[in-house]
Amino acid sequence: MSKSDAAPVRYWDYLDDYSTFREQYLALADTVFSSGRLILGDRVAAFEKNFAGYCGATSGIGVNSGTDALFLALKALDIGPGDEVITVANTAIPTVAAIRAVGASPVFVDVEEDTCLMAASEVESVISPRTRCLLPVHLFGQAVAMEPLLEIARDRNLYLVEDCAQAAGAEYLGRKVGSFGAIGAFSFYPTKVLGAFGDAGMMVTSDAGLEARLRRLRFYGIDADYHSEEEGYNSRLDEIQAALLDFRLAKLDSDVSRRREIAAAYDRGLAGIEGITLPVEREGRRHQYYLYTIRSSHRDQLKAYLADLGIETRINYPTPIHLMRGYRFLGYEAGSLPVTERLAGEILSLPMYPQLTEAEVDRVVAAVRMFKP
Ligand SMILES: *Cc1c(COP(=O)(O)O)cnc(C)c1O
């Protein structure tokens, strides 16, 4: 693989991976097309088993998307209208969309400044008699501190569901995310660290009762023989995505290692620049660097400067959810989540994917170093 010095540095790209593994992907697709089974077959069962095992959970239940994984997780816990779910506002919209889809209300807490993750210290003060569930988001690929949250969940008799969409393979105290709460919800949207060639998601759990419920809910409430035991939905994983994901699961750890190498190169190259704050990896965590997100008080200028030099960046996310027009009805005012709101104006995600070359990383580092506000 050779990339020209003048070509743009892409923020994310799957085409290098595709050209490297094209024959294997096409052979897998042919195997599935020739098998006579396209939905919820052996490939799905194998991937569910392998992925749950990877996460340290007993069972995996494959679905259409990460949003559905969150929605069905909350459904399976009987969370609905009148209930409150505590989460963060610096997340992808689907975290909140899933809470609303079951009819519950999101309650936002502020985040830690350095990790951008849910601050456990903020949680107690928003717990009400309606609170049913904590929904932390392992944002950017780093695990939220689970111990304090598990303790609160235990003391207050709350469920804990993990939004693991950005964090497949991330670890907290040597354990993979997804196995701490009642249910871990994953997305395999193409840009995620373990990405499909389309939409896909999974719930993992080690509770046999929840597993059975989740399997029913994704398939019209059916246990067997087209008889619905309870009102359910249609959210299935297909054989093609499962086969391709299973192949990619086998190289997830090496992909994560490569991401960590790139992050270390950014850390070294960008250390000590005035006005730039680098992401931190907390002790006891293994960050898988879905995103490498820096902070700058001149973020918009820096973004434009990098774009002029052919370097793509993104802002994840420019507007916290509580301030979006679509969620104004929740009643939050500007200023209600000060850290979250400040971070939204400073964060910038640099190019990050395993096939990024050393030369490309060097170009990004040199460009950020040259920037003068
Ligand atoms: C991607 C993502 C989701 C939703 O996943 P989809 O597969 O796109 O539905 C949920 N939460 C977070 C934090 C995400 O990044």
The ligand as an SDF file (V2000), in Angstrom:
LIG
                    3D

 15 15  0  0  0  0  0  0  0  0999 V2000
  -22.8470    4.4220   16.8370 C   0  0  0  0  0  0  0  0  0  0  0  0
  -23.4140    4.6360   18.1860 C   0  0  0  0  0  0  0  0  0  0  0  0
  -24.6760    4.1280   18.5490 C   0  0  0  0  0  0  0  0  0  0  0  0
  -25.6700    3.5520   17.6010 C   0  0  0  0  0  0  0  0  0  0  0  0
  -25.2670    2.6100   16.7390 O   0  0  0  0  0  0  0  0  0  0  0  0
  -25.9870    2.3960   15.3120 P   0  0  0  0  0  0  0  0  0  0  0  0
  -25.4610    1.0560   14.9290 O   0  0  0  0  0  0  0  0  0  0  0  0
  -25.5160    3.4890   14.4230 O   0  0  0  0  0  0  0  0  0  0  0  0
  -27.4440    2.3980   15.5200 O   0  0  0  0  0  0  0  0  0  0  0  0
  -25.0840    4.2640   19.8690 C   0  0  0  0  0  0  0  0  0  0  0  0
  -24.3210    4.8800   20.7680 N   0  0  0  0  0  0  0  0  0  0  0  0
  -23.1100    5.4040   20.4560 C   0  0  0  0  0  0  0  0  0  0  0  0
  -22.3040    6.0700   21.5270 C   0  0  0  0  0  0  0  0  0  0  0  0
  -22.6260    5.3150   19.1560 C   0  0  0  0  0  0  0  0  0  0  0  0
  -21.4300    5.8470   18.8510 O   0  0  0  0  0  0  0  0  0  0  0  0
  1  2  1  0
  2  3  1  0
  2 14  2  0
  3  4  1  0
  3 10  2  0
  4  5  1  0
  5  6  1  0
  6  7  2  0
  6  8  1  0
  6  9  1  0
 10 11  1  0
 11 12  2  0
 12 13  1  0
 12 14  1  0
 14 15  1  0
M  END
$$$$
